[in-house]
Structure formats: structure tokens, C-alpha cells
Amino acid sequence: MSFDVLHKEFNSTNNVSSFVSSNQNAINYLLIRSLDKPHLIDLLNDRNVPFDAEANKKIEDLYRIVYLLNLEQKDLIAFIKKKYPEVKKSRLESEQGLNELLKQFGNVRCGLRNDRLDAEVQKVIRNKSIRSWDELSKAFESLVIKARQYAEWSYVNQASTDLIEHFVNDHENVIPTLRKIPHVDFFYNFEGVGLVPFDLKITNISEDYFNEVEIKLYEQSCNQLLRECFKNIKKTDKSLPVLSIFDSTEELYEFMVDLSSRHKCIDEVLNKIKKIRNQTVIDLMADRRTLELWNYVNQGPRLFCNNNRFFVFLAYKNNFGDARGLKKKVELIGNLITNHLTQLKFNNLNNHDYTYDEEIQLRGNYSTTSSSVLLAE
């Protein structure tokens, strides 16, 4: 396949797994695509390949020239390994002090669903039940808190990712990318198989997933048990707010904990749901295949991609907060990743065949591969 056809297909696809499996030269193309412009120029100079720097200003032109050299994969790998120490040094210099800054953050919450501040603003301005300036001021103050939480989470998210990626890239079986490319963070070199590209995905376990699994195993989810308990108490305690104000299991759980001093029957429910959640997480530590598949089937259309993924899942064992704040525990996550990569075998990867129907343009049957670790506290 010509470079131009291959390049156009990769730039327009959201099915990277299919791109790799259906194109013989896909891995070599991705290795070349993972090089930055100075690296491409160095590679051409190393091989005394003449090129017109003035005429080939765009990085795509250099991709094409290198691709047409038909270099062996081992040569591309050797070049990347030779250049990576320089890239790592530069990244470490720019990240100096990040670890110490991360330690200053307390419990980090995202504050916003789907990264949309305007959606939270709309809730306030369309809330016709607000009647006083005091109520409106409190609503605005709540927005400020959520915006601050979102900013803090965004910082922690990016800083943690930058630091965690070093643990992946430093592994002996990993070929790193020298520049960011869509949907591929690293290549794992499997003995007897060769390179497999992976996207590193670090995420908290969705409450929707917990709800589905807990209903299947225990007939009721922790969220349902909390809501049922709340409704029973509200029959006699008319001072309670409407149940609809609680956007998440976390918010309802925290409210019920505070309320337990007034209603002793809550303790029994709290103990029950903590046991359920703890057991659910313990089961996931042993087997995460269904969790990996769930994250493909239920990924949002805006960021949909069918690629090979290395998941790092985050969860609390007997708490109901958003566990994404655990991401700042860089050393713990890094050690989990290192140990898992060392033991990773091609035959141990999870293969998934699934149907996606969240959006008409993306509907279809997909096949992909994944593996994962779980940090649970």
C-alpha cells in the first residue's frame, strides 16, 4: 500500500485495531509516525539520504521519504531506542517538581460531568425554584467550587499521566513513541509475535459499571439500596430534601453517613453496601476482562476509538467516592504497571468482539485487544 493511502486511512480512522490488522506495513508506518521532525531529519542524515529541506518543510513530507526507504523494523526500533534517552531527559526537565506539587493536593474531585461547565451553569439559571438572593449566591458559590475542582483535577490528571508514562516507556519490552500520535502511546514487543501498539488509559471505574455488576450478583446495587433506605426514612422524616438533588452515589452516601446519627437503621445499610462494594472490587482484582469490555462498549461517542488498550483502573474498596484522585499515587501505579508488563504474555491478552451502538455514525461490530491493572484502596 502506498504511503499516501496509508497515511490518509490512519488520519481518518477511529478503528486503529482494524487499521493495524488489515495493513501489512501498519506497524512500520506507526513507528515512523511516532518520530518527531528532528528525529526524521536525523534518521535521513544518518543514512545519507538526500532531501530538499526547503521543499519538504512539512512533517508529512519527511514521513513519506522515510517510509519509502523500506527500512526494516529492527532498524526503526534501534533508532528509536537510541533517541529515546534524549527525549526522556527533555521530558524530565520539563516535569521537574511535578511529584512534589502532586503531593500538595488533597482529595481531588473532577467537579464537572463530561467536562462541561456550561451544563452546570444551565442548571442554576433554569432552576425556577430559587427565590432569594441568598439561595442564588449559594448556587453561584457551588459553581465556583466545581470549577476549581475541575481545574485541580485537570492539572493532577495531566501531571500524573506525564509521570506514569515513564514507567511504561522504561520497560525493556516497550518501544516508546518519541512524539504524541493519536491512539498509540507505546508498542509492546511480544516474543515470537512482534510489536503490538497500545493506548494507555488510566481511569476510575464508572459507577454505572458497579451498578450493573452489583445488580447481577446481589440483585440490588449499592446505589439502589441507599435510595431505598432514603425513601423509607423520608416517609417519616419530612425534613429530608428531594432525592433528585443527589447526582451520584458518592453524594447520597455522604449524606446518609451524616444522617445515620439521627436514624440508626442506616448503619445496617451502610455496612451492607460496603461489604458488597469491597467484594466487587476484590473480584475485579482477580479478573478484569468484563470491566475492560464494558469500557469499550460504553465509551462516549466524542472520544470513541477501537484501539488496543492498556487500562489502569482506579477504585475504592469500601468507599463510594470518585476514585480518579488515586491517579496522583504515581509510584504505586508505576510499580503495578512495571510488574504487569514484566509478566505480560501475548496469550494472556484479552480479545474482545463487541457491538457499539451509542451513535449512528459509529455503530458496528468491532474487535480489539486489551490488558489491565487495578489500583484499589
N, C-alpha and C positions, 0 to 999 in steps of 0.2 A: 504494500500500500504506500502511496506517495506521502511525503511529509505533509503537504497542504491538506489532504483529505483527513489524515490522522489528527492533525492539529485542529482542524475545524470541528471534527467529531468530539474531541475531548472538551473543547471550549463550550460546546452546546449541550453536552450530556449531563444528566443527573443520575446516570446509571453507570458508575465507574467500574463496578464489578463486571458488567457485561462488556464494557469497553476493553478491559484487560483480557478477558477470556476469549473474545472474538477477534482480537488483533495480535498477530504473531509478534510484532515489534513494539507492542504497547509498553512493556517494561523498560526497554531501552529508551523509548520516547519519554517516558516519565522521569527516568534518571537524568536525561538531558534537560527536560523541563524544570528539574529541581535545581539547576545551576543558575547562579546569578550572572549578570552580564560580564563582570570582570573575570569570572571563572571560565566562561565560554571563550573569552579572548585569550586567557592563559592557556587553555587547552589547545586552541588553534596554534598559538605561538610555540608551545611545546612540541608540536608535531610539524612545525614549519609549513603550515598550510597558509598559502597566501590569500588574503581577503582585503577588500577595499573598505577600510574603517569609515570613510566618508559616505560611501554608497550604502553601507549596511549599518545604519545607525540604530535601527530598531532591534530589540532583543529577539523578535521572531525571525529576523534575517539570520542571526547567529545560530538560533536553534536549527534552522534549515541546513546551514552549512555543516554544522557538527553532525546532524542526523545523516546527511548524505555521505559522510565518511565511512558509514557502516562499521563503526568501532565495535569490538567485541565487548560483551557485558562486563567481563572481568577487568577490562581496561577502564571502563567508566567507573566501576566500583573503586578501583585503585586510585583513580584521580580524585574521587570524592573523599576517600579516606585521607588522602594526602592534604587536601584543602580544609578538611573539617576543623583541625586544631586552630587554624586562624579564625574561622567563623566563630568557634566556641569562645575563644579569647575575647573577641569583639563583643559577643553577647554578654559574657560575664562582666565585662567592664561597664556595659550599659545597665546591667542589673545589680550593680554594687549597692548594697544596703537594703535591697528588697526584703530579704529574710527578716531583718530587724524591724522593718516597717510593718510587715505582716503580723509580727508578734504583738504589736500595739493594738490591733483590732480585737474587740471582744466578740460576742456572738453576732455574726453577720447575717442579716436577712436581706433578701432581694428587695422587698418592699413593694414591688410592682409585678403584676402578672403580664407576661408576654412583652415586657419592656415598654409598656405603653403608659406614659404619664397622663396623656390626654384622656384616656379611658377613666382614670381616677378623678380627673377634674370634672368630667361629664357627670359622674355620679353625684358630685356635690351640687353643681349648678342645676341639675334636673331634679334634685331632691326637694319637692314642694312641701315636705313635712317640716322643713327648717323654718322657724317662725321668728327667731330672735337673733340679734347681732351676736350674742354670746355663743349660741349654737353654731352660727356661721363661722365665727372666729375659730372655734374648736375644730371645725371641719377643715378650715384652711391650715391650721397648725398640724393636723394629721397628714395633710398633703405634703407639707414641708418635711415631716419626719420620713414619709415614704420616699420622697425624692432623695433625701440624704442617705437612707438605707440603700437605695438603688445605686447611688454614686459609689458608696463604700463597697457594695458587693461587686460592682463592675471593676473597681480597682483590684480587689482581692482576687477576683476571677482571672484577670489578665496576668497579674503578677505571679500568682500560683502556677498558672499554665506555663509561663516562661521558665520558671524554676524546675517544675516537674519534668519538662521536656528533656532536660539534661540527663536525667536518669535513664530515659529511653535511648537517647542518642549515644550515650556512653557504653551501652551494652555491646558486647563483642559480636553478637549475631545481627545487629541492627546497622543498616545503611541509612544515615540521616539525610534529610533534604537540606541543601545549603541555602535555599530561599523558600519562602512560603508558596505553595501551589495548592489549588483547590482540591480538597477531599483526600489529600495524601500527606500524612505527617512523617511517615518513616516507612522503610522497607525492612521486612524480617527475612533473613537468609536461612531457609529451611534446608537441612542436609538432604540431598537427593532430590529435592524439588526445585530449589532456587528461590528467587525473590518474590515476596508477596507484599503488596502495598497495603498499609493500614492508616486509618484515620483515628487519632487519639481522641476519645470522647470521655470527658470527666463530668459526671452528672449525679445529682441526688436522685434517689428512687422516688418516682411520682406517687403521690397519694392515691391517684386513680388506679395504679397497679396494685398497691396494697389493698384497696377496696375490693378489686376483682378477686385477688388470691384469697383474701380472708373470707369472703362470702362463699367461695368454692370449698374451702377447708372447714370453716366454722359456721356456715350458714348466715352469719351476720358479720359485717366488717366492724372495725373499731369505731369508725365514724357513725355507723348506724346505731351501735349500742349507746354511744354518747348522746345522739339525738333522741333516741327513745327515752333515755333516762331524763334528759332535759324536759321533754314533753310531759312526762309523768309528774315531775316536780312542779311544772308551771300550772298544772290543774289546781293546785292549792296555793302556790306562791305567785300571785298575780303581779308582783313587782318585777318579775323577770322580763328582760327585753324580748323582742320577737326573735325567733330562731334564725331568720333570714339574714340577720346582721353579721353572722359568723361566716366568713368566706372560706375558711379552711378548718380541717380537723385540729390543727395546732391552736387556732384561736378559741375554738369551742372547748378543747381540752384544758387550756389555761384558765378559762372562765370557770369550768367545772371544778378544777382544783381549788380555786378561791372560794367557790360556793360550798365545798364539802364541809366547811366548818359549821354551816347552818343546816345542812342536810346530810346526816351520817350515811344514808343509803348510797350516796355517791361513791364512797370508799370502795364498796364491793365491786362496782362497775369499773372504777379506775384500776383496781388490782387485776380484774379480769382482762381488760384490754391491754394492759402492759404485758401480761403473760402471752397473750395472742401475738402482739407485735414482736416480742422477744423471740418467740418460736419461729415466726415467719422469717425473721432476719437470719436466725441460726440455720434454717433450711436453705436459705439463699447462699450462705457461706459454703454449703456443700455442693450446690448445683444452681447455676445461674442461666442456664440455656433459655428457659422460658422468659426470663427477665430481659435477656438480650433481644429475643424475638419480639417481645412486647414493645421495646423501644424502636424497632423498625416499623412495626405495624401502626404505631400511634404517634410517629414523629409528625411535627407540624408541616403543612404544605410549604410554608415560606422557606424552610431550611431543609426540605426533603432531599435526600440523596441515598442512593443504593450503593454503598461502598463497604469494603471490609473495615470492621471497626475493632479497635481495642478499647473496651469500656473500662473506666474506673468508676464504680458505683459507690455512693456515699449514703449511709443510713444510721439512724439511732436505733439501738436495740429495744429500749423501753421508754422512749420519749416520742413526741409527735411533732417536733419542730422540723422546719425545713433544714435538711442536713447539709445543704450546699456549703455552709460555713466551715465544714470539716476540710474543705479543699485547701485551706491555708496550712494544714498539717503536712507540709511538703515532704519532710523526711520520712514520715510514716508511709505516705503514698509512694514515694520513690522507692523505698525498700520493698514494698509489696510488688511493685512493677518489676524491679530487678529480679526478685526471686521467681516471679511468674515467667518472665521471659527466659530465664535460665532453664526452666523445666518445660518450656513450650515445645510441643511436637506438632508436626503438620496433621497427624491423625487425630490429635486432641482438639483441633479447631471445631467449632460448632457451625454446621452448614444449615442455612435457613432457606426454605421456599415459602414465600408468603404473598398474600394479595393486599395491595394498597388501594384504598378507595376514598381517601379523605378529600380529594379534589379531582374533578373530571379529567383535567389535563394530565394528571399523574396516575390515574387508575391503571392497574395492570398487575401482572404476576412478575415477581422478582425473585432472584436467587443471590445469596451473598454468604459471607463467612465472618465469624467473629470469635472473640475470646474476651475474658474479663477478670477483674479482681474486685473485691469488695472491702472497703474500709467501714467497719461498723463499731460504734462506741455507745 
